[in-house]
């Protein structure tokens, strides 16, 4: 993930600063090969994020294993601690919210985004109204579908 962040940040730059270009070249030519160590990537990320306003967006953190999540959150906290112009936007299912808030100690604004029963019914109505094969479904089935979905959502 860090390598991907670094690649995205560098790809958006018109000119890569000499210090970063030199570090990248040094790591690429090293015995370890191109940027294999997270510490190397982190060092360059810290230089870049501390020098320019940066917005980092990471989606679906809940898909990380517990070990990966803890590591990613530690690294992101390190970036925030050393880069005051950096903002981070994270998404994930509700069960990781406490872990995120714990790592960032009060520096988090969190918002729950969810769907209501009415959202699902509105979606189903729209899909039924835009049926790709009009006339293939009996009219009495549409209210039955809506009723069944509504009852299922109440469970």
C-alpha positions as CSV (number, residue, x, y, z in Angstrom):
1,X,0.0,0.0,0.0
2,X,2.8,2.4,0.8
3,X,4.5,1.8,-2.5
4,X,1.2,2.6,-4.2
5,X,0.8,5.8,-2.3
6,X,4.3,6.8,-3.2
7,X,3.8,6.0,-6.9
8,X,0.5,8.1,-6.9
9,X,2.1,11.1,-5.2
10,X,5.1,11.0,-7.6
11,X,3.0,10.6,-10.7
12,X,1.1,13.8,-9.9
13,X,4.3,15.9,-9.7
14,X,5.4,17.8,-12.7
15,X,9.0,17.8,-11.5
16,X,10.3,15.4,-8.9
17,X,12.6,17.3,-6.4
18,X,16.3,16.5,-6.6
19,X,16.4,15.1,-3.0
20,X,13.6,12.6,-3.8
21,X,14.9,11.7,-7.2
22,X,18.4,11.1,-5.7
23,X,16.9,8.9,-2.9
24,X,14.8,6.9,-5.4
25,X,17.8,6.3,-7.6
26,X,19.9,5.3,-4.6
27,X,17.4,2.8,-3.4
28,X,16.8,1.5,-6.9
29,X,20.6,0.9,-7.3
30,X,21.0,-0.6,-3.8
31,X,21.7,-4.3,-3.2
32,X,18.1,-4.7,-2.0
33,X,16.6,-3.7,-5.3
34,X,13.9,-1.1,-5.9
35,X,12.3,0.1,-2.7
36,X,11.5,-3.2,-1.1
37,X,11.6,-2.0,2.5
38,X,8.7,-0.1,4.0
39,X,11.1,2.0,6.0
40,X,12.6,3.3,2.7
41,X,9.2,4.1,1.3
42,X,8.1,5.7,4.5
43,X,11.2,7.9,4.6
44,X,10.4,9.3,1.1
45,X,6.7,9.6,1.8
46,X,7.5,11.7,4.9
47,X,9.8,14.0,2.9
48,X,7.1,14.4,0.3
49,X,4.1,14.9,2.6
50,X,5.9,17.3,4.9
51,X,6.9,19.4,1.9
52,X,3.5,19.7,0.1
53,X,-0.1,19.7,1.2
54,X,-1.2,16.1,0.7
55,X,-4.6,14.4,0.8
56,X,-4.5,10.6,1.3
57,X,-7.6,8.5,0.7
58,X,-7.7,4.8,1.5
59,X,-10.9,2.8,0.9
60,X,-12.0,-0.4,2.5
61,X,-9.6,-0.6,5.5
62,X,-11.9,-3.3,6.9
63,X,-10.5,-5.6,4.3
64,X,-7.1,-5.6,5.9
65,X,-6.1,-8.3,8.3
66,X,-5.7,-7.2,12.0
67,X,-1.9,-7.1,11.6
68,X,-2.0,-5.2,8.3
69,X,-4.6,-2.7,9.7
70,X,-2.4,-2.0,12.8
71,X,0.6,-1.5,10.6
72,X,-1.1,0.8,8.2
73,X,-2.6,2.9,11.0
74,X,0.8,3.3,12.7
75,X,2.3,4.4,9.4
76,X,-0.5,6.9,8.7
77,X,-0.2,8.3,12.2
78,X,3.5,8.7,11.6
79,X,2.8,10.7,8.4
80,X,0.2,12.9,10.3
81,X,2.6,13.5,13.2
82,X,5.3,14.7,10.8
83,X,3.3,16.3,8.1
84,X,0.9,19.1,9.3
85,X,-0.4,19.7,5.8
86,X,-1.5,16.2,5.3
87,X,-5.2,15.1,5.6
88,X,-6.3,11.5,5.5
89,X,-9.7,10.1,4.5
90,X,-10.4,6.5,5.4
91,X,-13.3,4.3,4.8
92,X,-14.3,0.9,6.3
93,X,-17.1,-0.9,7.9
94,X,-18.2,0.2,11.4
95,X,-16.3,-2.5,13.3
96,X,-12.9,-0.8,12.7
97,X,-14.0,2.6,13.8
98,X,-12.7,2.2,17.4
99,X,-9.3,1.0,16.1
100,X,-9.0,4.0,13.9
101,X,-10.0,6.4,16.6
102,X,-7.6,4.7,19.0
103,X,-4.6,5.2,16.7
104,X,-5.3,8.8,16.0
105,X,-6.1,9.9,19.6
106,X,-8.9,12.4,19.1
107,X,-7.6,13.7,15.8
108,X,-10.4,12.0,14.0
109,X,-13.8,13.2,12.7
110,X,-15.8,10.1,12.0
111,X,-19.1,9.9,10.2
112,X,-21.4,6.9,9.9
113,X,-22.8,6.5,6.4
114,X,-25.4,3.8,6.0
115,X,-28.6,2.9,4.2
116,X,-32.1,3.0,5.6
117,X,-35.0,0.7,4.7
118,X,-36.5,3.5,2.6
119,X,-33.2,3.8,0.6
120,X,-33.5,0.1,-0.4
121,X,-37.2,0.5,-1.3
122,X,-36.4,3.6,-3.4
123,X,-33.7,1.7,-5.2
124,X,-35.9,-1.4,-5.9
125,X,-38.7,0.9,-7.2
126,X,-36.3,2.6,-9.6
127,X,-35.0,-0.7,-10.8
128,X,-38.5,-2.1,-11.4
129,X,-39.5,1.2,-13.2
130,X,-36.5,0.8,-15.5
131,X,-37.1,-2.9,-16.3
132,X,-35.0,-3.9,-19.3
133,X,-37.7,-6.3,-20.5
134,X,-41.0,-4.4,-20.1
135,X,-44.0,-6.6,-20.0
136,X,-42.1,-9.7,-19.0
137,X,-43.3,-9.3,-15.4
138,X,-46.9,-9.4,-14.2
139,X,-47.9,-6.1,-12.7
140,X,-49.0,-7.7,-9.4
141,X,-45.4,-8.9,-8.8
142,X,-44.0,-5.4,-8.4
143,X,-45.9,-4.6,-5.1
144,X,-45.2,-8.1,-3.9
145,X,-41.4,-7.6,-4.5
146,X,-41.5,-4.3,-2.6
147,X,-43.5,-5.8,0.3
148,X,-41.1,-8.8,0.5
149,X,-38.0,-6.5,0.5
150,X,-39.6,-4.3,3.1
151,X,-40.4,-7.2,5.4
152,X,-36.9,-8.7,5.0
153,X,-35.3,-5.4,6.0
154,X,-37.3,-5.3,9.2
155,X,-35.7,-8.5,10.5
